[in-house]
Amino acid sequence: MAKANLAEKMKELEQVVEKLRQNELDIEEAVKLYESGIKLAATIKSYLEEVQTKIRVLSENGEKEVDASKLGKKEQ
């Protein structure tokens, strides 16, 4: 996901949240919006974790580029 795509996903998520705040939704529509919001949030979170890992690897190794094999979930 590129920066522009991240901005688009964030905007979509904001729109979902705004719609969910309206009291005019029926339960089926609210559930669909909630599901959509959860999926968007997961996509955004995954991208941000990937970027965080890339930054950590770059910082630790003083590298200018990161080998894709070095990217992974951070250890917990």
Secondary structure as the mmCIF struct_conf table of DSSP 4:
data_model
#
loop_
_struct_conf.conf_type_id
_struct_conf.id
_struct_conf.beg_label_comp_id
_struct_conf.beg_label_asym_id
_struct_conf.beg_label_seq_id
_struct_conf.end_label_comp_id
_struct_conf.end_label_asym_id
_struct_conf.end_label_seq_id
HELX_RH_AL_P HELX_RH_AL_P1 LYS A 3 ARG A 21
TURN_TY1_P TURN_TY1_P1 ASN A 23 GLU A 24
HELX_RH_AL_P HELX_RH_AL_P2 ILE A 27 ASN A 61
TURN_TY1_P TURN_TY1_P2 GLY A 62 GLY A 62
BEND BEND1 LYS A 64 GLU A 65
HELX_RH_3T_P HELX_RH_3T_P1 ALA A 68 LYS A 70
HELX_LH_PP_P HELX_LH_PP_P1 LYS A 73 GLU A 75
#
